[in-house]
């Protein structure tokens, strides 16, 4: 990584910078350096602007992190809701929910790494809000597994523990996945979906499977 440029106070090289561009630059630098290891001057350098110009788009470094985390968690919930919308079979609901979550961690690695590493750096009440958003997703996945247990298509003693294992397994993808690796993001998502069904104790040939 090349060293950050020094903020000399010279006129900005880039005259038009959007709030989305600032957020994307913050995401890039947070990914590389961590939230606490990032200075606003480094984000400005990534954009080719002076540090004071950042304040046209944000109030603080903390606000940038909060916006990244909130946007990402909102997208995770939207992914889930869209994936399972109109699907009643618990097996297919879990398959779709896990596939989209695994795929997100392969295709949105920066967001996944920052959210899972740096969310705890947020102060209250922002931290509490973000944790509750994450719990919303965890509860939704747990409910799918519990429904499958009730329907006899999953056999697992603790839907809560199974859902935790599945979600943590998917989170790990962001740490090791590479676009030029042996498997594509879609292949990884498919394999992790199969792993998830095993963790949930999927019963092959159960009535819901035969009806599908």
C-alpha positions as a printed NumPy array, in Angstrom:
array([[  0.   ,   0.   ,   0.   ],
       [  1.362,   3.392,  -0.96 ],
       [  1.721,   5.953,   1.841],
       [ -1.084,   8.474,   2.282],
       [ -0.48 ,  11.86 ,   0.741],
       [  0.229,  14.761,   3.044],
       [ -2.551,  17.326,   3.362],
       [ -0.762,  20.462,   2.184],
       [ -3.813,  22.669,   2.034],
       [ -3.453,  22.977,  -1.754],
       [ -6.617,  23.272,  -3.864],
       [ -8.483,  20.033,  -4.45 ],
       [ -7.463,  18.104,  -7.536],
       [-10.954,  16.667,  -7.81 ],
       [-13.607,  19.395,  -7.692],
       [-16.691,  17.181,  -7.581],
       [-16.936,  14.657,  -4.756],
       [-20.245,  13.109,  -3.754],
       [-21.307,  11.828,  -0.358],
       [-21.405,   8.321,  -1.827],
       [-17.801,   8.706,  -2.979],
       [-16.763,   9.796,   0.515],
       [-18.519,   6.782,   2.016],
       [-16.857,   4.447,  -0.476],
       [-13.43 ,   5.922,   0.249],
       [-14.023,   5.561,   3.985],
       [-15.026,   1.95 ,   3.44 ],
       [-11.837,   1.267,   1.495],
       [ -9.564,   2.841,   4.098],
       [-11.435,   1.289,   7.058],
       [-11.028,  -2.119,   5.4  ],
       [ -7.284,  -1.672,   5.003],
       [ -6.46 ,   0.108,   8.266],
       [ -9.344,  -0.506,  10.635],
       [-11.576,   2.223,  12.035],
       [ -9.21 ,   3.226,  14.831],
       [ -6.211,   3.129,  12.5  ],
       [ -7.804,   5.509,  10.007],
       [ -7.346,   9.275,   9.966],
       [ -9.663,  11.572,   8.05 ],
       [ -6.628,  12.831,   6.143],
       [ -6.196,   9.333,   4.699],
       [ -9.791,   9.276,   3.47 ],
       [ -9.311,  12.715,   1.934],
       [ -6.095,  11.579,   0.267],
       [ -7.912,   8.609,  -1.252],
       [-10.373,  11.078,  -2.798],
       [ -7.74 ,  13.595,  -3.86 ],
       [ -9.205,  16.406,  -1.767],
       [ -8.207,  18.425,   1.284],
       [ -9.287,  17.117,   4.676],
       [-11.53 ,  20.124,   5.495],
       [-13.549,  19.386,   2.34 ],
       [-14.759,  16.146,   3.919],
       [-16.914,  18.156,   6.304],
       [-19.148,  19.103,   3.399],
       [-20.292,  15.469,   3.447],
       [-20.074,  14.306,   7.075],
       [-19.777,  15.488,  10.649],
       [-17.184,  12.999,  11.868],
       [-15.358,   9.756,  11.188],
       [-17.821,   8.089,  13.538],
       [-20.716,   9.174,  11.349],
       [-19.08 ,   7.536,   8.334],
       [-18.774,   4.236,  10.187],
       [-22.351,   4.455,  11.423],
       [-23.656,   5.057,   7.914],
       [-21.655,   2.137,   6.518],
       [-22.88 ,  -0.239,   9.215],
       [-26.502,   0.879,   9.009],
       [-26.618,   0.663,   5.227],
       [-25.025,  -2.788,   5.227],
       [-27.342,  -4.231,   7.874],
       [-30.372,  -2.781,   6.1  ],
       [-29.223,  -4.461,   2.892],
       [-28.732,  -7.795,   4.688],
       [-32.314,  -7.694,   5.95 ],
       [-33.609,  -6.636,   2.542],
       [-31.697,  -9.532,   0.939],
       [-33.32 , -11.97 ,   3.353],
       [-36.834, -10.635,   2.889],
       [-36.556, -10.644,  -0.882],
       [-35.045, -14.138,  -0.959],
       [-37.774, -15.796,   1.107],
       [-40.748, -13.7  ,  -0.021],
       [-43.665, -15.938,  -0.953],
       [-41.816, -19.149,  -0.002],
       [-43.479, -21.295,   2.669],
       [-41.33 , -24.443,   2.678],
       [-38.768, -24.107,   5.518],
       [-36.103, -26.022,   3.587],
       [-36.341, -23.734,   0.584],
       [-36.55 , -20.664,   2.822],
       [-33.334, -21.647,   4.603],
       [-31.655, -22.534,   1.328],
       [-32.455, -19.13 ,  -0.153],
       [-31.673, -17.185,   3.022],
       [-28.255, -18.78 ,   3.446],
       [-27.34 , -18.562,  -0.22 ],
       [-27.97 , -14.821,  -0.396],
       [-26.116, -14.234,   2.89 ],
       [-23.113, -16.294,   1.787],
       [-23.082, -14.581,  -1.595],
       [-23.103, -11.151,   0.036],
       [-20.008, -12.032,   2.088],
       [-18.182, -13.063,  -1.078],
       [-19.241, -10.094,  -3.213],
       [-19.296,  -7.33 ,  -0.566],
       [-16.172,  -8.227,   1.368],
       [-15.247,  -4.684,   2.399],
       [-18.624,  -4.074,   4.01 ],
       [-18.594,  -7.457,   5.731],
       [-15.101,  -6.999,   7.142],
       [-15.759,  -3.49 ,   8.436],
       [-19.16 ,  -4.292,   9.936],
       [-17.987,  -7.436,  11.698],
       [-14.756,  -5.894,  12.985],
       [-15.586,  -2.255,  13.682],
       [-19.254,  -2.025,  14.698],
       [-18.209,  -2.373,  18.341],
       [-16.329,   0.934,  17.988],
       [-19.615,   2.832,  17.738],
       [-20.835,   4.553,  20.913],
       [-24.316,   4.261,  22.327],
       [-27.051,   4.702,  21.289],
       [-25.821,   3.935,  17.76 ],
       [-24.214,   0.668,  18.862],
       [-27.454,  -0.555,  20.408],
       [-29.403,   0.238,  17.238],
       [-26.959,  -1.624,  15.041],
       [-26.885,  -4.648,  17.307],
       [-30.668,  -4.766,  17.265],
       [-30.667,  -4.684,  13.456],
       [-28.261,  -7.608,  13.432],
       [-30.431,  -9.481,  15.919],
       [-33.426,  -8.946,  13.618],
       [-31.648, -10.971,  10.956],
       [-30.472, -13.609,  13.419],
       [-34.021, -14.04 ,  14.736],
       [-35.4  , -14.35 ,  11.214],
       [-32.998, -17.166,  10.318],
       [-33.602, -18.878,  13.648],
       [-37.36 , -18.767,  13.033],
       [-36.923, -20.496,   9.672],
       [-35.043, -23.347,  11.346],
       [-37.589, -23.565,  14.162],
       [-40.379, -23.781,  11.581],
       [-38.506, -26.591,   9.876],
       [-38.135, -28.478,  13.154],
       [-41.866, -28.117,  13.778],
       [-42.586, -29.377,  10.251],
       [-40.29 , -32.372,  10.684],
       [-37.868, -31.387,   7.913],
       [-35.069, -30.29 ,  10.262],
       [-33.761, -32.243,  13.226],
       [-31.722, -30.088,  15.559],
       [-31.963, -29.626,  19.32 ],
       [-31.332, -25.881,  19.285],
       [-32.472, -23.732,  16.335],
       [-30.687, -20.812,  18.014],
       [-27.344, -22.625,  18.09 ],
       [-27.806, -23.924,  14.544],
       [-28.591, -20.452,  13.208],
       [-25.574, -18.989,  15.005],
       [-23.294, -21.645,  13.504],
       [-24.674, -21.061,  10.01 ],
       [-24.376, -17.28 ,  10.128],
       [-20.857, -17.323,  11.592],
       [-19.821, -19.803,   8.907],
       [-21.015, -17.381,   6.225],
       [-19.327, -14.4  ,   7.886],
       [-15.969, -16.163,   7.53 ],
       [-16.239, -16.083,   3.733],
       [-15.289, -12.403,   3.666],
       [-11.962, -13.205,   5.331],
       [-10.715, -15.753,   2.826],
       [-12.647, -15.438,  -0.436],
       [-10.774, -14.156,  -3.493],
       [-12.319, -13.405,  -6.875],
       [ -9.437, -15.179,  -8.619],
       [ -9.725, -18.24 ,  -6.387],
       [-10.608, -21.8  ,  -7.321],
       [-14.352, -21.276,  -6.774],
       [-16.631, -18.478,  -7.868],
       [-18.807, -16.576,  -5.419],
       [-21.838, -18.492,  -6.697],
       [-20.141, -21.855,  -6.209],
       [-19.108, -20.949,  -2.676],
       [-22.644, -19.794,  -1.879],
       [-24.07 , -23.069,  -3.19 ],
       [-21.637, -25.163,  -1.137],
       [-22.256, -23.163,   2.02 ],
       [-25.991, -23.567,   1.5  ],
       [-25.521, -27.338,   1.443],
       [-23.422, -27.109,   4.619],
       [-26.168, -25.063,   6.282],
       [-28.846, -27.636,   5.523],
       [-26.682, -30.296,   7.153],
       [-26.141, -28.114,  10.222],
       [-29.911, -27.655,  10.482],
       [-30.359, -31.425,  10.344],
       [-32.185, -31.494,   7.037],
       [-34.161, -34.714,   6.712],
       [-33.983, -35.958,   3.125],
       [-37.287, -37.259,   1.781],
       [-39.409, -35.508,   4.408],
       [-42.972, -34.616,   3.283],
       [-42.139, -31.   ,   2.442],
       [-39.239, -32.154,   0.255],
       [-41.493, -34.517,  -1.68 ],
       [-44.113, -31.825,  -2.211],
       [-41.665, -29.319,  -3.673]])
